[in-house]
């Protein structure tokens, strides 16, 4: 007796293909909700990340603006440089008036902190005016900066840096020359020399005379 195939039972190659397709569709149908849930979770994480990035960006911009505001306040609250009283150009009495030069005598006590070669704020303001006068006189002539002092030896607080008045007068003249360079004067125009107490213009027997002898002389040829 011959057995007949069941109509619901796949047979042959076509039957196997149909069975595989059915199983694949069944698996896809079962996994679709899981895939959708994973996609939604991924989208939610990306949205949260974008939101956090936007918040951080805004905070960074606010922080930068705050820093700029602090810098503006700091610059505006900086005390202005003191303005020295108006003063004419003073010729050095030791130098003959016949020389066709620009000569200005600056007193050390106006320019430097006591017992030092450090320019004060008022001293820098004075030198600003001198540099301007030099620029009006000549844009290329040599500029000589001479340091002068009184016979009083450097005190113990500065003796290690300036063992003698030659050292101190030279250091003060160099500080003036450096300031002119910072203001744009070509370095090749400048020369510096320290005379110590060898060219007094007043008596060293009085405090007033010693103050006049402590001076910087700027000469433009």
Number of C-alpha atoms within 10 A of each C-alpha: 3 4 5 6 9 8 7 7 9 14 14 7 9 10 13 13 13 13 14 12 12 11 12 12 11 11 11 11 11 11 11 11 11 11 12 11 11 12 12 12 12 12 12 12 12 12 12 12 12 12 12 12 12 12 11 12 12 12 12 12 11 12 12 12 12 12 12 12 12 12 12 11 11 11 10 10 9 8 8 8 12 13 12 14 9 8 8 8 13 13 18 18 11 9 11 9 11 6 9 9 14 17 22 20 20 23 19 26 16 17 23 20 14 12 15 16 21 15 21 17 18 17 23 21 18 20 20 15 14 18 19 12 14 21 13 9 14 13 11 14 15 16 24 19 25 24 32 29 28 25 16 12 14 19 12 11 10 14 15 10 13 21 14 17 23 19 19 26 28 23 21 28 27 21 18 25 24 15 16 21 16 11 13 10 19 13 14 10 15 19 15 19 18 22 19 24 20 14 13 21 17 15 14 17 8 9 11 11 15 20 17 21 25 22 27 24 21 26 22 19 15
